[in-house]
Amino acid sequence: MNIIIYGAGKTGQYLTRIMSAEGNDITLIESNPVICNRLRNLLDVSIIESQGIKKDVFNREFIGDCDLFIGVSSVDELNIFSCSAAKKVGAKKVVARVRNDDYDFMEDIIDLDHFGIDLIIHPEKELSKELVNLLKYPPAIDVYELYNGKIMLISTIVCKQSNIIGKSLGEIAKMYPLNYLRVVVIERGVKAIIPKGDFVVEENDKFFIVAEKKHLKDVFEMTGYKDERSRDIMIHGKGKLVETLGKELEKIGEFNIKIITSDENRAAHFSEVLTKSLIVCGEATDIDILAAEGIIETDFFLALTGNDETNIVSSLLANHLEVNKTITRIEKTDYLPITKTIGLSRCVNSSISTSNAIMRFVRHGKVLSSSTLKGTNVVMITFKVSSDSKYVDIPLAELQEKIPKDSIIGAIYRDGEPIVPAGNDVIKPEDEIIVFSEIDSLPKVEKMFG
């Protein structure tokens, strides 16, 4: 695809790296000359230095053959108007990122058809959805809803209480009725593996598993967890994400929420808009304040400030005080690979959430959507199977031999219902299939199904 990304901040750079790695033709537009010069030495993509919206860039000659235009600059209005201009001069699809709360109900304020915008991404909303799912399923490290939650992709760590340690996946299949779940990726240390039946499980392996929501309890039991529920939640932060999440958690009504913020004005604002939450004005990097506010009895501690270092320190303090679980917001993607080594297993990142939301929306050819599994080099990609595909009506156990070794079919969607496939299942024409593949094998997978 020919993709133009407007804005080279953290999200723009992340999108550029991910989309170019998948073989797309990327052009990056950025107004800051210092950023442009630095990225020219780092990224193998076209970079255009341009201020605002100018006709030497926004014209049919340049944008006319653009498949996807993404507005992710730091200014919401520029994202909206750049997308509108791009659509008018020929961009097929346009996506705008919007952060301002005033645009939260944009459909009621602005006629998206008039502006030509196909999709608006609200980063705080995307992160809030991710956080709510993590709170609902405490043993999970990552939670992805597929087909509106009809099936789930979750990751969880095999703990020492699990009885599958030391056994191969083939042996585990005899211990548990695994016909309703599929292990698609196993992360061991820094390496992500597409496992085969002879893969032997070790303690602390991170399983990515596709399963129906009703079977998640069985998944957690297999990996060594008893039935767990989150009740007492402590949140550190003062921004839009904290407010968005607080409102969502109050709406659900299953949690006792305590918010710690060092900003008196934000504390007063939270007290007005979050009427069912307890608001504390203080600094969560102060161990005495955390102890005084009862962090030891907390089920989940969420570090959600806008400062990565502050979030890391407060999460490590919570771990030191033996909080069961922490979730840490980290915006510098370079930090993410080291988080597991320092004991921070659950991390969220707005660039990744925004990127995955965009990739779920993108459709080109028989590729319906794609997204990258956080912290890995594995892509989850959805294909529409054509009626003349030579891979239909072949049992998956046989078909797996034809698929690149670093890939696996994780789910089938047929006639409005998802299937978690077993070895004797087959693909039918017009099915949607979700394939998990390492990035290096993606071109071969796309050649097969795309």
Backbone torsions as a table, in degrees:
resi	resn	phi	psi	omega
1	MET	NA	149.2	172.8
2	ASN	-93.4	111.3	-173.4
3	ILE	-120.2	133.8	174.5
4	ILE	-115.0	127.2	179.7
5	ILE	-113.0	121.2	-177.1
6	TYR	-100.4	105.1	-178.4
7	GLY	115.2	122.5	-175.4
8	ALA	-114.5	41.6	172.0
9	GLY	-77.0	-159.9	-177.9
10	LYS	-60.5	-44.6	-178.6
11	THR	-68.9	-42.8	179.1
12	GLY	-60.9	-41.0	178.9
13	GLN	-68.3	-40.5	179.1
14	TYR	-63.7	-45.8	178.2
15	LEU	-59.4	-41.2	-179.4
16	THR	-61.3	-46.1	-178.6
17	ARG	-63.9	-45.9	-177.1
18	ILE	-66.9	-46.7	-174.9
19	MET	-73.0	-33.7	177.5
20	SER	-71.5	-33.6	177.6
21	ALA	-64.2	-25.6	179.0
22	GLU	-87.8	6.7	173.5
23	GLY	92.1	10.8	178.6
24	ASN	-81.2	155.7	177.2
25	ASP	-91.5	110.4	-170.7
26	ILE	-109.3	135.0	168.4
27	THR	-121.5	129.6	-177.6
28	LEU	-110.9	126.5	178.2
29	ILE	-108.7	126.3	-177.3
30	GLU	-144.8	142.7	-176.9
31	SER	-89.1	-22.5	-175.3
32	ASN	-85.5	114.7	-177.3
33	PRO	-64.5	-30.9	179.3
34	VAL	-65.3	-45.0	178.2
35	ILE	-63.9	-41.7	180.0
36	CYS	-59.7	-46.6	-179.0
37	ASN	-63.5	-40.4	-179.1
38	ARG	-66.6	-43.3	-176.5
39	LEU	-71.8	-26.0	176.7
40	ARG	-62.6	-27.7	178.7
41	ASN	-87.2	-12.0	-175.5
42	LEU	-108.3	-32.4	-171.4
43	LEU	-117.6	139.3	178.3
44	ASP	-94.5	63.2	179.1
45	VAL	-139.0	166.2	175.5
46	SER	-75.6	132.2	179.7
47	ILE	-126.1	125.7	-179.3
48	ILE	-115.5	126.5	175.4
49	GLU	-89.8	118.3	-176.8
50	SER	-153.4	134.9	178.6
51	GLN	-93.2	131.7	173.5
52	GLY	62.8	-142.0	-178.3
53	ILE	-121.2	104.7	-174.7
54	LYS	-118.8	149.3	-173.8
55	LYS	-69.9	-19.2	178.2
56	ASP	-73.9	-12.0	175.1
57	VAL	-109.8	-47.8	-176.1
58	PHE	-87.4	77.4	178.3
59	ASN	-143.0	163.2	-175.6
60	ARG	-65.2	-31.4	-178.9
61	GLU	-63.7	-37.4	-177.1
62	PHE	-90.5	-43.4	-172.5
63	ILE	-101.4	-8.8	-173.2
64	GLY	-57.1	-32.6	-179.4
65	ASP	-104.3	22.4	-180.0
66	CYS	-78.9	125.1	177.6
67	ASP	-78.9	-33.7	-176.1
68	LEU	-148.0	126.1	175.2
69	PHE	-115.0	127.4	-176.4
70	ILE	-121.5	121.2	178.1
71	GLY	-98.3	107.2	-179.0
72	VAL	-132.5	36.5	174.9
73	SER	-72.7	176.1	-178.4
74	SER	-78.6	-5.9	-177.0
75	VAL	-113.7	117.8	-177.5
76	ASP	-57.1	-45.2	-176.2
77	GLU	-63.0	-37.7	177.0
78	LEU	-65.0	-37.0	177.8
79	ASN	-63.0	-43.8	-179.0
80	ILE	-64.9	-49.4	-174.8
81	PHE	-75.0	-31.4	176.0
82	SER	-66.6	-39.3	177.1
83	CYS	-64.7	-42.0	179.1
84	SER	-62.5	-44.6	179.5
85	ALA	-64.7	-41.9	179.7
86	ALA	-62.1	-40.9	-179.9
87	LYS	-64.7	-38.6	-177.8
88	LYS	-68.0	-27.6	-179.0
89	VAL	-100.8	11.9	167.7
90	GLY	124.8	-5.8	178.9
91	ALA	-61.5	133.5	-175.9
92	LYS	-72.6	-45.4	178.8
93	LYS	-130.1	140.6	178.1
94	VAL	-131.9	138.6	-178.0
95	VAL	-129.8	129.9	180.0
96	ALA	-117.1	133.7	171.6
97	ARG	-91.3	132.1	-178.2
98	VAL	-131.5	129.9	-178.6
99	ARG	-108.8	-30.2	-173.4
100	ASN	-61.9	129.7	179.9
101	ASP	-60.1	-26.2	-179.7
102	ASP	-64.4	-20.3	178.3
103	TYR	-97.4	9.9	-175.2
104	ASP	-59.0	-35.9	178.1
105	PHE	-112.3	53.5	-172.2
106	MET	-59.2	-32.4	-179.5
107	GLU	-59.9	-30.0	179.8
108	ASP	-83.3	-18.6	-174.5
109	ILE	-101.2	-41.6	-172.5
110	ILE	-124.7	137.4	175.3
111	ASP	-80.3	103.5	-176.4
112	LEU	-62.5	-33.2	178.1
113	ASP	-62.6	-36.0	179.6
114	HIS	-64.2	-39.8	179.6
115	PHE	-83.9	-13.4	178.9
116	GLY	79.2	14.8	-176.7
117	ILE	-83.0	129.3	-178.8
118	ASP	-87.3	-31.8	-177.7
119	LEU	-153.2	135.7	172.7
120	ILE	-113.2	128.1	179.8
121	ILE	-105.0	127.2	175.8
122	HIS	-108.5	103.8	-173.1
123	PRO	-56.4	-41.3	-178.1
124	GLU	-65.1	-35.2	177.7
125	LYS	-67.4	-42.1	179.5
126	GLU	-63.0	-44.2	178.4
127	LEU	-65.5	-39.2	-179.2
128	SER	-62.1	-41.7	177.5
129	LYS	-59.5	-43.9	-179.6
130	GLU	-62.4	-43.4	-178.3
131	LEU	-66.6	-41.3	179.4
132	VAL	-60.5	-42.7	178.9
133	ASN	-64.1	-38.5	178.1
134	LEU	-65.2	-35.9	178.8
135	LEU	-73.0	-31.8	179.5
136	LYS	-71.0	-31.9	-176.1
137	TYR	-123.0	81.4	-171.9
138	PRO	-54.8	-37.0	-179.9
139	PRO	-72.4	-11.5	-175.6
140	ALA	-78.2	145.2	174.0
141	ILE	-98.4	-37.0	174.9
142	ASP	-135.4	146.0	177.5
143	VAL	-135.8	124.6	175.6
144	TYR	-123.6	127.7	174.9
145	GLU	-90.1	129.4	178.0
146	LEU	-114.2	136.4	-179.8
147	TYR	52.6	55.8	177.1
148	ASN	55.9	35.3	175.2
149	GLY	85.7	4.1	177.6
150	LYS	-63.3	-36.2	169.4
151	ILE	-133.1	160.2	-175.0
152	MET	-125.8	147.0	165.9
153	LEU	-112.0	116.4	-179.4
154	ILE	-125.4	154.5	171.1
155	SER	-119.4	145.4	178.3
156	THR	-152.6	153.1	-176.7
157	ILE	-95.9	133.1	177.4
158	VAL	-69.8	113.9	-177.4
159	CYS	-93.7	168.4	-171.3
160	LYS	-66.2	-16.7	178.1
161	GLN	-78.9	-11.1	-176.1
162	SER	-72.3	141.7	178.9
163	ASN	-93.8	11.6	177.2
164	ILE	-97.4	-3.7	179.7
165	ILE	-64.8	132.8	-179.6
166	GLY	86.4	0.4	-179.1
167	LYS	-111.9	151.3	177.8
168	SER	-81.1	162.5	177.6
169	LEU	-61.4	-34.1	177.1
170	GLY	-63.3	-41.4	177.4
171	GLU	-68.6	-38.1	-180.0
172	ILE	-63.8	-34.7	179.5
173	ALA	-62.2	-25.6	176.9
174	LYS	-83.0	-21.3	-179.8
175	MET	-84.5	-34.2	-176.3
176	TYR	-125.7	145.2	175.0
177	PRO	-75.9	86.5	-171.3
178	LEU	-86.6	14.9	-179.2
179	ASN	-68.3	-13.1	-179.7
180	TYR	-105.9	8.6	175.0
181	LEU	-145.3	160.3	-177.9
182	ARG	-141.4	121.7	176.0
183	VAL	-81.7	114.8	-172.4
184	VAL	-105.4	-30.0	179.8
185	VAL	-144.1	141.5	170.8
186	ILE	-126.6	125.6	179.4
187	GLU	-101.7	124.1	178.5
188	ARG	-125.2	112.4	-173.9
189	GLY	65.4	-124.5	-179.7
190	VAL	-98.3	1.8	-174.5
191	LYS	-104.9	131.4	174.6
192	ALA	-101.0	131.3	-172.6
193	ILE	-123.3	133.2	167.9
194	ILE	-84.9	107.1	-166.7
195	PRO	-82.5	153.4	171.6
196	LYS	-109.6	178.3	-176.1
197	GLY	-64.7	-23.1	-178.4
198	ASP	-91.2	5.3	-180.0
199	PHE	-68.2	126.2	-177.9
200	VAL	-98.4	127.7	-173.5
201	VAL	-80.0	139.8	174.2
202	GLU	-121.1	157.5	174.8
203	GLU	-58.8	141.5	179.4
204	ASN	76.7	4.5	168.8
205	ASP	-63.0	141.6	178.2
206	LYS	-103.3	113.7	-179.2
207	PHE	-91.0	132.4	165.2
208	PHE	-103.5	120.7	-171.3
209	ILE	-129.0	133.6	172.1
210	VAL	-94.6	128.7	-179.1
211	ALA	-157.8	158.3	170.2
212	GLU	-69.7	149.8	-175.9
213	LYS	-57.4	-36.7	-177.0
214	LYS	-67.9	-15.4	-178.8
215	HIS	-102.7	5.6	-178.0
216	LEU	-63.4	-34.1	177.8
217	LYS	-58.9	-41.0	178.6
218	ASP	-66.3	-37.0	178.1
219	VAL	-61.3	-46.8	-178.3
220	PHE	-67.4	-36.1	178.2
221	GLU	-64.6	-40.6	179.8
222	MET	-62.7	-36.4	-177.7
223	THR	-90.3	6.8	168.5
224	GLY	104.8	15.9	-177.1
225	TYR	-112.1	138.6	171.9
226	LYS	-82.1	171.3	179.7
227	ASP	-61.8	115.1	-177.9
228	GLU	-118.6	143.9	175.3
229	ARG	-133.3	143.9	176.9
230	SER	-96.8	134.2	179.3
231	ARG	-127.1	-52.7	-175.7
232	ASP	-96.7	118.1	-174.5
233	ILE	-118.9	128.4	174.1
234	MET	-116.2	128.8	-176.0
235	ILE	-121.1	133.0	175.5
236	HIS	-112.1	121.2	179.2
237	GLY	159.4	172.6	-177.7
238	LYS	-141.2	2.9	-171.9
239	GLY	-94.0	-167.6	-177.4
240	LYS	-63.9	-35.8	-178.9
241	LEU	-61.1	-43.3	-179.9
242	VAL	-61.1	-43.2	-179.7
243	GLU	-66.3	-45.6	179.5
244	THR	-60.2	-45.6	179.7
245	LEU	-66.3	-43.0	179.4
246	GLY	-57.8	-43.6	179.2
247	LYS	-63.3	-41.0	-179.0
248	GLU	-67.1	-41.8	-179.9
249	LEU	-67.7	-37.9	176.6
250	GLU	-65.0	-35.5	179.2
251	LYS	-66.1	-39.4	178.1
252	ILE	-65.9	-43.1	172.3
253	GLY	80.7	14.1	-177.4
254	GLU	-102.0	0.6	-169.4
255	PHE	-124.4	148.8	166.7
256	ASN	-96.1	117.1	-169.6
257	ILE	-111.5	130.7	173.6
258	LYS	-126.9	126.4	-178.5
259	ILE	-114.1	126.2	177.3
260	ILE	-107.8	124.8	177.4
261	THR	-138.9	143.1	-179.2
262	SER	-87.3	-6.7	-176.7
263	ASP	-97.2	116.1	-177.2
264	GLU	-62.9	-39.9	-179.8
265	ASN	-64.9	-41.5	178.6
266	ARG	-68.9	-35.3	177.3
267	ALA	-60.9	-43.0	178.6
268	ALA	-64.8	-40.5	179.1
269	HIS	-65.1	-45.3	178.6
270	PHE	-59.7	-38.0	-179.8
271	SER	-62.1	-30.3	-179.9
272	GLU	-79.7	-40.5	-171.8
273	VAL	-96.3	-18.5	179.5
274	LEU	-116.8	82.4	-169.8
275	THR	-77.1	-15.9	-178.3
276	LYS	-103.2	5.4	-178.5
277	SER	-110.1	152.7	175.7
278	LEU	-94.5	124.4	-177.1
279	ILE	-106.4	128.3	-179.3
280	VAL	-121.8	129.6	177.0
281	CYS	-92.4	112.9	-178.1
282	GLY	179.3	-177.9	-177.8
283	GLU	-114.0	121.2	-174.5
284	ALA	-78.9	0.1	171.5
285	THR	-90.2	3.1	176.2
286	ASP	-96.3	112.6	-174.5
287	ILE	-62.0	-30.4	179.7
288	ASP	-68.3	-39.3	178.6
289	ILE	-66.3	-44.2	179.0
290	LEU	-59.2	-43.9	-179.9
291	ALA	-66.3	-41.4	-178.8
292	ALA	-64.6	-31.0	-178.1
293	GLU	-88.6	9.4	171.9
294	GLY	77.9	34.9	-177.3
295	ILE	-64.0	-25.3	-177.6
296	ILE	-64.1	-30.3	179.3
297	GLU	-88.8	2.2	-175.3
298	THR	-79.9	138.9	176.7
299	ASP	-79.6	-39.0	-178.3
300	PHE	-137.8	133.9	171.1
301	PHE	-113.6	126.8	-178.4
302	LEU	-114.4	118.9	176.8
303	ALA	-98.7	104.0	-169.2
304	LEU	-127.5	29.9	175.8
305	THR	-73.0	177.1	177.4
306	GLY	-88.2	6.6	-177.3
307	ASN	-116.6	116.4	-175.9
308	ASP	-59.6	-45.2	-176.2
309	GLU	-63.5	-41.8	177.1
310	THR	-61.5	-42.5	179.7
311	ASN	-64.0	-41.4	179.9
312	ILE	-63.9	-45.7	-178.3
313	VAL	-63.9	-46.1	-177.8
314	SER	-67.1	-34.4	176.7
315	SER	-67.8	-40.9	178.1
316	LEU	-65.6	-36.0	175.1
317	LEU	-63.4	-42.8	178.3
318	ALA	-61.4	-41.9	176.0
319	ASN	-61.1	-40.7	179.2
320	HIS	-61.6	-33.8	179.3
321	LEU	-87.6	12.4	172.9
322	GLU	64.1	36.4	169.1
323	VAL	-66.5	136.9	-175.6
324	ASN	-58.1	-46.0	-172.3
325	LYS	-145.5	142.8	175.6
326	THR	-128.1	152.0	171.7
327	ILE	-127.2	127.9	-172.9
328	THR	-120.5	127.2	174.7
329	ARG	-84.6	121.8	178.9
330	ILE	-131.5	116.2	-175.6
331	GLU	-93.0	-22.4	177.4
332	LYS	-83.3	107.3	-175.3
333	THR	-62.8	-23.2	177.6
334	ASP	-64.9	-22.6	179.2
335	TYR	-78.1	-25.2	-169.8
336	LEU	-59.3	-39.6	-179.0
337	PRO	-62.0	-23.9	-176.6
338	ILE	-94.2	-6.8	-173.3
339	THR	-63.8	-38.5	-178.8
340	LYS	-66.2	-34.2	-177.6
341	THR	-71.2	-21.9	178.9
342	ILE	-102.3	8.6	173.0
343	GLY	93.7	15.7	178.7
344	LEU	-109.0	91.7	-172.8
345	SER	-83.7	-30.4	-178.0
346	ARG	-105.7	108.6	179.8
347	CYS	-130.0	146.1	177.1
348	VAL	-123.9	153.3	-175.8
349	ASN	-147.3	126.3	-174.0
350	SER	-69.0	-32.5	178.9
351	SER	-63.7	-42.1	179.7
352	ILE	-67.8	-43.7	178.9
353	SER	-61.7	-43.0	179.1
354	THR	-64.9	-44.8	179.6
355	SER	-60.0	-45.9	-179.2
356	ASN	-65.1	-36.3	177.0
357	ALA	-64.1	-39.5	178.3
358	ILE	-68.0	-44.1	-177.2
359	MET	-67.9	-28.2	174.7
360	ARG	-67.1	-26.7	-177.9
361	PHE	-83.8	-30.4	-172.6
362	VAL	-70.2	132.0	174.5
363	ARG	-130.7	129.4	174.5
364	HIS	-146.8	124.1	-175.5
365	GLY	62.1	-131.7	179.6
366	LYS	-92.4	1.9	175.0
367	VAL	-85.6	115.1	-176.1
368	LEU	-88.0	-34.7	179.0
369	SER	-169.7	165.1	174.1
370	SER	-156.0	155.3	173.4
371	SER	-158.5	156.2	-177.0
372	THR	-97.5	134.0	175.7
373	LEU	-71.3	124.6	-172.5
374	LYS	-56.6	131.4	176.2
375	GLY	80.8	5.9	-178.9
376	THR	-129.8	174.4	172.9
377	ASN	-104.3	26.4	-178.2
378	VAL	-103.6	133.8	179.0
379	VAL	-108.8	136.5	173.2
380	MET	-100.8	115.8	-173.0
381	ILE	-128.8	137.6	-176.8
382	THR	-109.1	129.6	-179.8
383	PHE	-118.2	150.7	167.8
384	LYS	-96.9	121.1	-176.6
385	VAL	-79.5	125.2	-178.3
386	SER	-77.8	158.6	-176.6
387	SER	-67.5	-23.1	-178.6
388	ASP	-102.2	14.9	-179.5
389	SER	-63.9	137.5	179.5
390	LYS	-83.9	5.0	-178.1
391	TYR	-106.7	10.0	179.0
392	VAL	-83.4	156.4	175.6
393	ASP	60.4	26.5	174.3
394	ILE	-112.3	125.4	178.3
395	PRO	-53.8	139.3	-176.3
396	LEU	-58.0	-31.1	178.1
397	ALA	-60.4	-35.6	177.1
398	GLU	-82.2	-40.6	-177.6
399	LEU	-62.2	-33.0	-178.9
400	GLN	-60.0	-26.2	178.1
401	GLU	-71.7	-22.9	-179.4
402	LYS	-90.1	-22.1	-179.0
403	ILE	-80.3	146.2	175.2
404	PRO	-49.8	142.7	-172.4
405	LYS	-61.0	-24.7	-179.6
406	ASP	-94.5	30.7	-178.6
407	SER	-140.7	155.5	178.5
408	ILE	-154.9	142.5	174.1
409	ILE	-82.9	118.7	-173.6
410	GLY	-100.1	-23.6	-178.3
411	ALA	-159.2	153.2	175.6
412	ILE	-125.7	138.3	177.4
413	TYR	-120.4	117.1	-172.7
414	ARG	-135.4	125.7	176.0
415	ASP	53.7	40.8	175.4
416	GLY	82.6	4.0	-178.9
417	GLU	-128.9	136.3	178.8
418	PRO	-82.4	150.5	176.4
419	ILE	-126.8	126.9	169.5
420	VAL	-89.2	106.2	-164.5
421	PRO	-80.1	151.3	171.1
422	ALA	-112.2	179.8	-173.4
423	GLY	-62.5	-26.2	-177.7
424	ASN	-93.5	-2.2	176.4
425	ASP	-73.2	155.0	179.7
426	VAL	-127.5	160.4	174.5
427	ILE	-91.9	139.7	177.7
428	LYS	-113.9	156.2	175.1
429	PRO	-57.0	141.2	180.0
430	GLU	76.2	0.4	171.5
431	ASP	-64.7	154.3	163.8
432	GLU	-103.1	132.9	178.4
433	ILE	-122.7	141.3	176.5
434	ILE	-104.9	119.6	-178.9
435	VAL	-111.1	136.0	174.1
436	PHE	-105.2	124.7	-173.8
437	SER	-144.5	140.8	169.0
438	GLU	-65.0	147.6	-173.8
439	ILE	-56.3	-38.2	-177.9
440	ASP	-63.4	-28.2	-178.8
441	SER	-91.9	-5.1	-174.0
442	LEU	-59.4	-42.9	179.0
443	PRO	-56.9	-38.9	179.3
444	LYS	-67.5	-41.4	179.0
445	VAL	-63.8	-43.3	179.7
446	GLU	-65.4	-33.0	177.7
447	LYS	-66.4	-35.1	-180.0
448	MET	-70.9	-45.8	-169.0
449	PHE	-115.3	-17.2	-172.2
450	GLY	-99.4	NA	NA
